[in-house]
Amino acid sequence: MGILTTHRISADLYDESFSLIAIHSNLEDYAIAYAINSSCGLYLKRMKKDLHLDEKMSFSVFDWDDEMSEMYWTLIANKCEIEEEMPSVGLFEDNVSRRTDYLVKERKEVDYFLKVDTIDEALFLKKIKSINTIAKVITAYPLDTQNLKSKRNLIF
């Protein structure tokens, strides 16, 4: 009878490298995905499942596996609206309060992240330029992932 051993992979060992574009825009998620597809020649589609950090927080995700250039693109919303019922006391009905939560809390000013695996630097910079031509995009720029505390939330 053999001895059963369990192997664990350290979270630090599995430190996936990817590049990130921060996008500031007040467009709805489907509209920004459509605009990026149109201006950048991508084919982002809404994933069947949103990214759930817990039972209340869920973030919309669009992705596209570009097999021709071997790049995997993922558009992720950074904000999520959470409705919470506030129990009332006395004559008043329960109130519903809304609050916004963030996927990457230290970057609350960013509306969307466009994550790119296996990077072609020239193509990456070209896509940022294209995103910045979209009328409702305030700005888009590369974001250094090394210093992000919430980087793990972007690995799924």
C-alpha positions as CSV (number, residue, x, y, z in Angstrom):
1,M,0.0,0.0,0.0
2,G,1.5,3.3,-1.1
3,I,1.6,6.6,0.8
4,L,-0.8,9.2,-0.5
5,T,0.9,12.6,-0.9
6,T,-0.7,15.9,-1.6
7,H,1.0,18.5,-3.8
8,R,0.2,22.1,-3.4
9,I,1.1,24.9,-5.8
10,S,2.1,28.1,-4.0
11,A,0.0,31.1,-5.2
12,D,3.3,33.0,-5.7
13,L,4.6,30.3,-8.0
14,Y,1.5,30.6,-10.1
15,D,2.1,34.3,-10.7
16,E,0.6,34.7,-14.2
17,S,2.1,37.5,-16.2
18,F,-0.2,39.7,-18.2
19,S,-0.4,43.3,-19.4
20,L,-3.2,45.6,-18.4
21,I,-4.9,48.6,-20.1
22,A,-6.8,50.9,-17.7
23,I,-9.9,52.5,-19.4
24,H,-11.8,55.5,-18.1
25,S,-15.3,55.7,-19.6
26,N,-18.8,56.0,-18.5
27,L,-20.1,53.7,-21.2
28,E,-22.1,50.6,-20.2
29,D,-20.1,47.4,-20.4
30,Y,-21.8,46.1,-23.6
31,A,-21.2,49.5,-25.3
32,I,-17.5,49.7,-24.3
33,A,-17.0,46.1,-25.6
34,Y,-18.7,47.0,-28.9
35,A,-16.7,50.2,-29.2
36,I,-13.4,48.3,-28.5
37,N,-14.3,45.6,-31.0
38,S,-15.1,48.2,-33.6
39,S,-12.0,50.4,-33.1
40,C,-9.4,47.7,-32.3
41,G,-10.5,44.8,-34.5
42,L,-11.2,42.5,-31.5
43,Y,-14.1,40.1,-31.1
44,L,-14.9,40.4,-27.4
45,K,-18.0,38.5,-26.3
46,R,-19.7,38.5,-22.9
47,M,-18.7,35.4,-20.9
48,K,-21.6,33.1,-19.8
49,K,-20.6,33.7,-16.1
50,D,-19.6,37.0,-14.5
51,L,-16.6,37.1,-12.2
52,H,-18.0,36.6,-8.7
53,L,-15.8,37.6,-5.7
54,D,-18.5,36.8,-3.2
55,E,-22.3,36.3,-3.3
56,K,-22.9,40.1,-3.7
57,M,-20.0,41.3,-5.9
58,S,-20.1,40.4,-9.5
59,F,-18.2,42.0,-12.4
60,S,-19.0,41.6,-16.1
61,V,-16.4,40.0,-18.2
62,F,-15.9,39.9,-22.0
63,D,-13.2,37.8,-23.6
64,W,-11.7,36.7,-26.9
65,D,-9.0,34.2,-27.6
66,D,-7.2,35.5,-30.7
67,E,-5.7,32.2,-31.9
68,M,-4.0,33.9,-34.9
69,S,-1.7,36.1,-32.8
70,E,-1.9,33.8,-29.8
71,M,-3.2,36.5,-27.5
72,Y,-6.1,36.2,-25.0
73,W,-8.0,39.4,-24.4
74,T,-10.3,40.0,-21.3
75,L,-12.4,43.1,-20.7
76,I,-13.4,43.3,-17.0
77,A,-15.6,45.9,-15.3
78,N,-13.9,47.4,-12.2
79,K,-17.1,48.6,-10.6
80,C,-20.2,46.8,-9.4
81,E,-23.3,48.3,-7.9
82,I,-24.5,46.5,-4.8
83,E,-28.0,47.0,-3.5
84,E,-28.5,46.5,0.2
85,E,-31.8,46.6,2.2
86,M,-31.6,48.8,5.2
87,P,-34.1,47.6,7.8
88,S,-36.2,50.3,9.1
89,V,-37.4,51.1,12.5
90,G,-41.0,52.1,13.2
91,L,-43.4,53.5,10.5
92,F,-41.0,53.6,7.6
93,E,-40.5,50.8,5.0
94,D,-37.2,49.1,4.4
95,N,-34.9,51.3,2.4
96,V,-32.6,50.0,-0.4
97,S,-29.2,51.6,-0.4
98,R,-26.8,51.4,-3.2
99,R,-23.1,51.3,-2.9
100,T,-20.3,50.7,-5.4
101,D,-17.6,48.2,-4.9
102,Y,-14.4,47.7,-6.9
103,L,-12.5,44.7,-8.3
104,V,-9.2,46.6,-7.9
105,K,-9.9,48.8,-4.9
106,E,-6.7,50.9,-5.2
107,R,-7.7,51.9,-8.7
108,K,-11.3,53.2,-8.1
109,E,-10.9,55.8,-10.9
110,V,-10.6,53.0,-13.5
111,D,-13.9,51.9,-15.1
112,Y,-12.6,48.9,-17.1
113,F,-9.5,46.8,-17.4
114,L,-8.5,45.2,-20.7
115,K,-6.2,42.3,-19.7
116,V,-3.9,40.8,-22.4
117,D,-2.0,37.5,-22.0
118,T,1.1,36.8,-24.0
119,I,2.0,40.3,-25.2
120,D,3.2,41.7,-28.5
121,E,4.4,45.2,-27.3
122,A,3.9,47.0,-30.6
123,L,0.3,45.6,-31.0
124,F,-0.4,46.4,-27.4
125,L,0.5,50.1,-27.8
126,K,-1.4,50.2,-31.1
127,K,-4.6,49.0,-29.3
128,I,-4.2,51.6,-26.6
129,K,-4.0,54.3,-29.3
130,S,-7.2,52.9,-30.9
131,I,-9.1,52.8,-27.6
132,N,-8.2,56.4,-27.1
133,T,-9.9,57.3,-30.3
134,I,-13.3,56.1,-29.0
135,A,-15.5,59.1,-28.5
136,K,-16.8,58.2,-25.0
137,V,-13.4,57.0,-23.6
138,I,-11.9,59.7,-21.4
139,T,-8.4,58.0,-21.4
140,A,-6.8,54.6,-21.8
141,Y,-3.2,53.8,-20.7
142,P,-1.0,50.8,-19.8
143,L,-1.0,49.9,-16.1
144,D,1.9,48.4,-14.2
145,T,0.6,45.1,-12.8
146,Q,3.6,44.5,-10.5
147,N,2.5,47.1,-7.9
148,L,-1.2,46.2,-7.8
149,K,-2.3,44.9,-4.4
150,S,-5.5,43.5,-5.9
151,K,-3.7,41.8,-8.8
152,R,-5.0,38.4,-7.7
153,N,-8.6,39.5,-8.5
154,L,-7.6,39.8,-12.1
155,I,-6.3,36.2,-12.3
156,F,-9.1,33.8,-13.0
